[in-house]
Amino acid sequence: MTTTDRELLERAAKAAGIALTWHEPSCGGGELPYVSWGSYTPAVWNPLTDGGDALRLMVKLDIVPRVISGVAFAWRDGVCDMQEPVSADPLAATRRAIVRAAAAMAGEGENKP
């Protein structure tokens, strides 16, 4: 089963208790995921591309990332939940492993991504 980035983000947000809304930016280019933090103006939330969002997701869900021999791992409860091969960008691979581990937490008892 292939999971899209949108599905990964939705499931990761669900695991973290984050309500996402999708909006088309005024300049076009496809829908972007937005999150509202209390009374603040909604902001784009994308831990696949933003290190700060990935860090907040990692801390909230107690996910531990690690890169070993060209592979990014995401650990939870001492078990490796996800791994992503590192190509040219180890940070991108680590962010994706974190999001995939979070998405799997939302799907516990269901099929994992």
PABA-897733 format. One record per atom (N, C-alpha, C): residue number from 1; x, y negated, z. Coordinates in nm, 4 decimals, m for minus. Atoms other than C-alpha are relative to their C-alpha. Example, Ala and Ser with C-alpha at 12.3 -4.5 7.8 and 13.67 -1.06 7.14 Angstrom:
<nodes>
NODE,k,x,y,z
NODE,1,0.0890,0.1190,0.0000 .
NODE,1,1.2300,0.4500,0.7800 .
NODE,1,0.0900,m0.1200,0.0000 .
NODE,2,m0.0820,0.1190,m0.0060 .
NODE,2,1.3670,0.1060,0.7140 .
NODE,2,m0.0770,m0.1090,0.0730 .
</nodes>
This chain:
<nodes>
NODE,k,x,y,z
NODE,1,0.0842,0.1185,0.0000 .
NODE,1,0.0000,0.0000,0.0000 .
NODE,1,0.0884,m0.1244,0.0000 .
NODE,2,m0.0756,0.1234,0.0080 .
NODE,2,0.1405,m0.3369,m0.1004 .
NODE,2,m0.0764,m0.1096,0.0729 .
NODE,3,0.0607,0.1083,m0.0758 .
NODE,3,0.0727,m0.6258,0.1345 .
NODE,3,0.0518,m0.1325,m0.0545 .
NODE,4,m0.0398,0.1315,0.0497 .
NODE,4,0.0729,m0.9824,0.0060 .
NODE,4,0.0517,m0.0863,0.1148 .
NODE,5,m0.0470,0.0933,m0.1027 .
NODE,5,0.2423,m1.2691,0.1883 .
NODE,5,m0.1175,m0.0598,0.0765 .
NODE,6,0.1179,0.0562,m0.0668 .
NODE,6,m0.1012,m1.4148,0.2613 .
NODE,6,m0.0542,0.0978,0.1043 .
NODE,7,0.0486,m0.1009,m0.0946 .
NODE,7,m0.2146,m1.0894,0.4234 .
NODE,7,0.0948,0.0128,0.1199 .
NODE,8,m0.0965,m0.0069,m0.1100 .
NODE,8,0.1077,m1.0719,0.6274 .
NODE,8,m0.0175,m0.1178,0.0954 .
NODE,9,0.0166,0.1192,m0.0833 .
NODE,9,0.0608,m1.4293,0.7502 .
NODE,9,m0.1298,0.0065,0.0794 .
NODE,10,0.1281,m0.0086,m0.0706 .
NODE,10,m0.3043,m1.3699,0.8377 .
NODE,10,0.0072,0.1002,0.1151 .
NODE,11,m0.0093,m0.1014,m0.1052 .
NODE,11,m0.2256,m1.0540,1.0351 .
NODE,11,0.0961,m0.0431,0.1105 .
NODE,12,m0.0941,0.0490,m0.1010 .
NODE,12,0.0750,m1.2118,1.2092 .
NODE,12,m0.0669,m0.1065,0.0871 .
NODE,13,0.0716,0.1027,m0.0756 .
NODE,13,m0.1382,m1.5108,1.3084 .
NODE,13,m0.1020,0.0637,0.0935 .
NODE,14,0.0985,m0.0702,m0.0832 .
NODE,14,m0.4074,m1.2771,1.4381 .
NODE,14,0.0676,0.0599,0.1234 .
NODE,15,m0.0720,m0.0609,m0.1127 .
NODE,15,m0.1538,m1.0925,1.6551 .
NODE,15,0.0416,m0.1043,0.1028 .
NODE,16,m0.0460,0.1068,m0.0886 .
NODE,16,m0.0350,m1.4251,1.7994 .
NODE,16,m0.1152,m0.0863,0.0524 .
NODE,17,0.1142,0.0789,m0.0441 .
NODE,17,m0.3868,m1.5591,1.8539 .
NODE,17,m0.0066,m0.1369,m0.0648 .
NODE,18,m0.0024,0.1264,0.0737 .
NODE,18,m0.3410,m1.8320,1.5935 .
NODE,18,m0.1083,0.0033,m0.1071 .
NODE,19,0.1047,0.0103,0.1020 .
NODE,19,m0.6373,m1.9435,1.3819 .
NODE,19,0.0557,m0.0749,m0.1207 .
NODE,20,m0.0483,0.0617,0.1241 .
NODE,20,m0.5260,m2.0120,1.0253 .
NODE,20,m0.1168,m0.0448,m0.0854 .
NODE,21,0.0915,0.0402,0.1062 .
NODE,21,m0.7140,m2.2060,0.7633 .
NODE,21,0.0859,m0.0219,m0.1242 .
NODE,22,m0.0734,0.0141,0.1253 .
NODE,22,m0.6119,m2.2211,0.3996 .
NODE,22,m0.0539,m0.1201,m0.0754 .
NODE,23,0.0392,0.1212,0.0707 .
NODE,23,m0.6156,m2.5493,0.2093 .
NODE,23,0.0858,m0.0182,m0.1238 .
NODE,24,m0.0710,0.0380,0.1223 .
NODE,24,m0.5215,m2.6580,m0.1396 .
NODE,24,0.0579,m0.1393,0.0216 .
NODE,25,m0.0561,0.1345,m0.0154 .
NODE,25,m0.2761,m2.9491,m0.1129 .
NODE,25,m0.0474,m0.0918,m0.1120 .
NODE,26,0.0492,0.0965,0.0982 .
NODE,26,m0.3750,m3.2676,m0.2966 .
NODE,26,0.0813,0.0014,m0.1294 .
NODE,27,m0.0846,m0.0034,0.1188 .
NODE,27,m0.0833,m3.2211,m0.5362 .
NODE,27,m0.0087,0.1339,m0.0739 .
NODE,28,0.0147,m0.1301,0.0642 .
NODE,28,m0.1926,m2.8669,m0.6285 .
NODE,28,0.1087,0.0966,0.0439 .
NODE,29,m0.1062,m0.0945,m0.0280 .
NODE,29,0.0349,m2.5654,m0.6255 .
NODE,29,m0.0419,0.1199,0.0822 .
NODE,30,0.0454,m0.1160,m0.0737 .
NODE,30,m0.1814,m2.3086,m0.4496 .
NODE,30,m0.0307,m0.0311,0.1452 .
NODE,31,0.0411,0.0200,m0.1387 .
NODE,31,m0.3281,m2.2719,m0.1035 .
NODE,31,0.1166,0.0169,0.0966 .
NODE,32,m0.1003,m0.0080,m0.1053 .
NODE,32,m0.1144,m2.3239,0.2056 .
NODE,32,m0.0684,0.0321,0.1322 .
NODE,33,0.0587,m0.0312,m0.1301 .
NODE,33,m0.1741,m2.1834,0.5557 .
NODE,33,0.0212,m0.1162,0.0973 .
NODE,34,m0.0068,0.1080,m0.0979 .
NODE,34,m0.2533,m2.4518,0.8145 .
NODE,34,m0.0458,0.0518,0.1355 .
NODE,35,0.0392,m0.0311,m0.1363 .
NODE,35,m0.2823,m2.4285,1.1896 .
NODE,35,m0.0208,m0.1317,0.0734 .
NODE,36,0.0233,0.1175,m0.0836 .
NODE,36,m0.4233,m2.6799,1.4348 .
NODE,36,0.0455,0.0328,0.1413 .
NODE,37,m0.0470,m0.0171,m0.1374 .
NODE,37,m0.2468,m2.7140,1.7693 .
NODE,37,m0.0749,m0.0992,0.0867 .
NODE,38,0.0777,0.0895,m0.0846 .
NODE,38,m0.5121,m2.8617,1.9958 .
NODE,38,m0.0568,m0.1138,m0.0817 .
NODE,39,0.0559,0.1168,0.0683 .
NODE,39,m0.6008,m3.2147,1.8891 .
NODE,39,0.0946,m0.0559,m0.1060 .
NODE,40,m0.0960,0.0493,0.0983 .
NODE,40,m0.2979,m3.2532,1.6629 .
NODE,40,m0.0512,0.0231,m0.1412 .
NODE,41,0.0320,m0.0155,0.1412 .
NODE,41,m0.3294,m3.2938,1.2888 .
NODE,41,0.0458,0.1375,m0.0468 .
NODE,42,m0.0418,m0.1320,0.0497 .
NODE,42,m0.3240,m2.9541,1.1157 .
NODE,42,0.1343,m0.0086,m0.0730 .
NODE,43,m0.1326,m0.0053,0.0625 .
NODE,43,0.0233,m2.8547,0.9979 .
NODE,43,0.0151,0.1333,m0.0723 .
NODE,44,m0.0298,m0.1252,0.0702 .
NODE,44,0.1501,m2.5978,0.7517 .
NODE,44,0.0690,0.0944,0.0975 .
NODE,45,m0.0596,m0.1025,m0.0863 .
NODE,45,0.2384,m2.2749,0.9359 .
NODE,45,0.0418,0.1152,m0.0897 .
NODE,46,m0.0468,m0.1078,0.0852 .
NODE,46,0.4569,m2.0310,0.7470 .
NODE,46,0.1327,0.0548,0.0532 .
NODE,47,m0.1224,m0.0571,m0.0542 .
NODE,47,0.7061,m1.8205,0.9451 .
NODE,47,0.0812,0.0801,m0.1019 .
NODE,48,m0.0795,m0.0645,0.1052 .
NODE,48,0.8119,m1.6534,0.6194 .
NODE,48,0.1030,m0.0961,m0.0578 .
NODE,49,m0.0902,0.0988,0.0586 .
NODE,49,0.9751,m1.9793,0.5108 .
NODE,49,0.0549,m0.0994,0.1012 .
NODE,50,m0.0403,0.0984,m0.1001 .
NODE,50,1.0108,m2.1852,0.8300 .
NODE,50,0.0573,0.0695,0.1227 .
NODE,51,m0.0681,m0.0633,m0.1128 .
NODE,51,1.2628,m2.0795,1.0941 .
NODE,51,m0.0622,m0.0332,0.1342 .
NODE,52,0.0644,0.0391,m0.1252 .
NODE,52,1.0866,m2.2754,1.3700 .
NODE,52,m0.1280,0.0779,0.0238 .
NODE,53,0.1225,m0.0791,m0.0123 .
NODE,53,0.7547,m2.1022,1.3010 .
NODE,53,0.0322,0.1453,0.0310 .
NODE,54,m0.0405,m0.1380,m0.0256 .
NODE,54,0.9316,m1.7647,1.2940 .
NODE,54,0.0481,0.0167,0.1450 .
NODE,55,m0.0483,m0.0062,m0.1378 .
NODE,55,1.1034,m1.8400,1.6271 .
NODE,55,m0.1164,m0.0022,0.0988 .
NODE,56,0.1152,0.0060,m0.0890 .
NODE,56,0.7738,m1.9374,1.7934 .
NODE,56,m0.0787,0.1312,m0.0027 .
NODE,57,0.0695,m0.1279,0.0128 .
NODE,57,0.6100,m1.6182,1.6607 .
NODE,57,0.0769,0.1100,0.0724 .
NODE,58,m0.0866,m0.0993,m0.0629 .
NODE,58,0.9048,m1.4072,1.7771 .
NODE,58,m0.0093,m0.0070,0.1521 .
NODE,59,0.0043,0.0169,m0.1448 .
NODE,59,0.8980,m1.5514,2.1298 .
NODE,59,m0.1375,0.0374,0.0540 .
NODE,60,0.1361,m0.0267,m0.0467 .
NODE,60,0.5184,m1.5348,2.1644 .
NODE,60,m0.0296,0.1492,0.0056 .
NODE,61,0.0318,m0.1429,0.0088 .
NODE,61,0.5087,m1.1673,2.0648 .
NODE,61,0.1130,0.0903,0.0493 .
NODE,62,m0.1111,m0.0766,m0.0563 .
NODE,62,0.8376,m1.0601,2.2276 .
NODE,62,0.0644,0.0927,m0.1031 .
NODE,63,m0.0671,m0.0730,0.1082 .
NODE,63,0.9992,m0.9521,1.9012 .
NODE,63,0.1474,m0.0381,0.0027 .
NODE,64,m0.1443,0.0240,m0.0033 .
NODE,64,1.3778,m0.9156,1.8939 .
NODE,64,0.0573,0.0316,m0.1383 .
NODE,65,m0.0593,m0.0252,0.1317 .
NODE,65,1.5493,m0.9600,1.5548 .
NODE,65,0.1486,0.0318,0.0116 .
NODE,66,m0.1427,m0.0313,0.0037 .
NODE,66,1.8899,m0.8275,1.4627 .
NODE,66,0.0372,0.0354,m0.1430 .
NODE,67,m0.0505,m0.0366,0.1324 .
NODE,67,2.0950,m0.7981,1.1438 .
NODE,67,0.1197,0.0915,0.0203 .
NODE,68,m0.1066,m0.0991,m0.0121 .
NODE,68,2.3140,m0.4882,1.1170 .
NODE,68,0.0272,0.0575,m0.1386 .
NODE,69,m0.0433,m0.0611,0.1263 .
NODE,69,2.5076,m0.3767,0.8095 .
NODE,69,m0.0922,m0.0306,m0.1171 .
NODE,70,0.0786,0.0395,0.1155 .
NODE,70,2.3042,m0.5749,0.5605 .
NODE,70,m0.1487,0.0288,0.0092 .
NODE,71,0.1430,m0.0246,m0.0195 .
NODE,71,1.9630,m0.4945,0.7096 .
NODE,71,m0.0476,m0.0839,0.1173 .
NODE,72,0.0619,0.0760,m0.1089 .
NODE,72,1.7405,m0.7256,0.9168 .
NODE,72,m0.1042,0.0888,0.0668 .
NODE,73,0.0920,m0.0822,m0.0788 .
NODE,73,1.5545,m0.5435,1.1930 .
NODE,73,m0.0849,m0.0890,0.0900 .
NODE,74,0.0838,0.0662,m0.1003 .
NODE,74,1.2656,m0.6544,1.4165 .
NODE,74,m0.0411,0.1077,0.0997 .
NODE,75,0.0243,m0.0975,m0.1062 .
NODE,75,1.2417,m0.4671,1.7483 .
NODE,75,m0.1073,m0.0517,0.0945 .
NODE,76,0.0987,0.0318,m0.1022 .
NODE,76,0.9550,m0.4597,1.9952 .
NODE,76,m0.0116,0.1214,0.0907 .
NODE,77,0.0064,m0.1087,m0.0988 .
NODE,77,0.9402,m0.2550,2.3132 .
NODE,77,0.1084,0.1050,m0.0231 .
NODE,78,m0.1117,m0.0905,0.0195 .
NODE,78,1.2787,m0.1037,2.2273 .
NODE,78,m0.0106,0.0883,m0.1229 .
NODE,79,0.0210,m0.0808,0.1203 .
NODE,79,1.1466,0.0398,1.9012 .
NODE,79,0.0122,m0.0903,m0.1221 .
NODE,80,m0.0130,0.0766,0.1243 .
NODE,80,1.2403,m0.0785,1.5543 .
NODE,80,m0.1315,0.0082,m0.0755 .
NODE,81,0.1278,0.0025,0.0712 .
NODE,81,0.9107,m0.1855,1.3997 .
NODE,81,0.0179,m0.0189,m0.1498 .
NODE,82,m0.0149,0.0333,0.1411 .
NODE,82,1.0337,m0.3270,1.0715 .
NODE,82,0.1455,m0.0218,m0.0354 .
NODE,83,m0.1330,0.0319,0.0506 .
NODE,83,1.3423,m0.3589,0.8593 .
NODE,83,m0.0130,m0.0527,m0.1415 .
NODE,84,m0.0027,0.0644,0.1316 .
NODE,84,1.4175,m0.5712,0.5547 .
NODE,84,0.1432,m0.0014,m0.0494 .
NODE,85,m0.1362,0.0099,0.0528 .
NODE,85,1.7204,m0.5407,0.3287 .
NODE,85,0.0407,m0.1457,m0.0160 .
NODE,86,m0.0523,0.1352,0.0147 .
NODE,86,1.9362,m0.8509,0.3340 .
NODE,86,0.0628,m0.0104,m0.1377 .
NODE,87,m0.0621,0.0226,0.1301 .
NODE,87,2.0129,m0.9791,m0.0118 .
NODE,87,0.0870,m0.1237,0.0130 .
NODE,88,m0.0814,0.1213,m0.0055 .
NODE,88,2.1476,m1.3301,m0.0606 .
NODE,88,m0.0292,m0.0847,0.1243 .
NODE,89,0.0410,0.0865,m0.1093 .
NODE,89,1.9632,m1.4782,0.2395 .
NODE,89,m0.0388,0.0809,0.1238 .
NODE,90,0.0320,m0.0774,m0.1197 .
NODE,90,1.9871,m1.3010,0.5766 .
NODE,90,m0.1060,m0.0663,0.0874 .
NODE,91,0.1031,0.0677,m0.0785 .
NODE,91,1.7658,m1.5686,0.7378 .
NODE,91,m0.1388,0.0323,m0.0536 .
NODE,92,0.1296,m0.0336,0.0605 .
NODE,92,1.4830,m1.5019,0.4917 .
NODE,92,m0.0386,0.1439,0.0327 .
NODE,93,0.0277,m0.1401,m0.0318 .
NODE,93,1.5118,m1.1269,0.5499 .
NODE,93,m0.0399,0.0147,0.1466 .
NODE,94,0.0320,m0.0064,m0.1423 .
NODE,94,1.5046,m1.1803,0.9281 .
NODE,94,m0.1387,m0.0566,0.0264 .
NODE,95,0.1340,0.0568,m0.0161 .
NODE,95,1.1986,m1.4059,0.9079 .
NODE,95,m0.1061,0.0980,m0.0473 .
NODE,96,0.0984,m0.0950,0.0529 .
NODE,96,1.0184,m1.1475,0.6936 .
NODE,96,m0.0145,0.1209,0.0930 .
NODE,97,0.0089,m0.1124,m0.0933 .
NODE,97,1.1046,m0.8655,0.9369 .
NODE,97,m0.0819,m0.0390,0.1228 .
NODE,98,0.0762,0.0491,m0.1150 .
NODE,98,0.9647,m1.0759,1.2241 .
NODE,98,m0.1493,m0.0062,m0.0347 .
NODE,99,0.1406,0.0118,0.0403 .
NODE,99,0.6413,m1.1505,1.0344 .
NODE,99,m0.0609,0.1372,m0.0212 .
NODE,100,0.0524,m0.1352,0.0215 .
NODE,100,0.6018,m0.7871,0.9311 .
NODE,100,m0.0241,0.0717,0.1320 .
NODE,101,0.0199,m0.0620,m0.1322 .
NODE,101,0.6478,m0.6720,1.2924 .
NODE,101,m0.1236,m0.0589,0.0673 .
NODE,102,0.1188,0.0644,m0.0572 .
NODE,102,0.3880,m0.9272,1.4076 .
NODE,102,m0.1266,0.0504,m0.0684 .
NODE,103,0.1158,m0.0479,0.0740 .
NODE,103,0.1487,m0.8191,1.1336 .
NODE,103,m0.0354,0.1434,0.0400 .
NODE,104,0.0238,m0.1364,m0.0436 .
NODE,104,0.1908,m0.4578,1.2413 .
NODE,104,m0.0668,0.0023,0.1380 .
NODE,105,0.0630,0.0065,m0.1317 .
NODE,105,0.0929,m0.5586,1.5958 .
NODE,105,m0.1487,m0.0266,m0.0121 .
NODE,106,0.1418,0.0278,0.0213 .
NODE,106,m0.2383,m0.6946,1.4661 .
NODE,106,m0.0706,0.1232,m0.0518 .
NODE,107,0.0602,m0.1183,0.0598 .
NODE,107,m0.2928,m0.3674,1.2857 .
NODE,107,0.0198,0.1270,0.0796 .
NODE,108,m0.0193,m0.1217,m0.0797 .
NODE,108,m0.2117,m0.1299,1.5717 .
NODE,108,m0.1324,0.0745,0.0073 .
NODE,109,0.1200,m0.0802,0.0082 .
NODE,109,m0.4566,0.1517,1.5393 .
NODE,109,m0.0556,0.0004,m0.1422 .
NODE,110,0.0362,0.0041,0.1407 .
NODE,110,m0.4927,0.0627,1.1710 .
NODE,110,0.1232,0.0401,m0.0796 .
NODE,111,m0.1175,m0.0250,0.0827 .
NODE,111,m0.2608,0.1199,0.8773 .
NODE,111,0.0951,m0.1167,0.0131 .
NODE,112,m0.1005,0.1060,m0.0062 .
NODE,112,0.0619,m0.0759,0.9195 .
NODE,112,0.0329,m0.0461,m0.1400 .
NODE,113,m0.0353,0.0517,0.1329 .
NODE,113,0.1731,m0.3020,0.6349 .
NODE,113,0.1236,0.0682,m0.0545 .
</nodes>
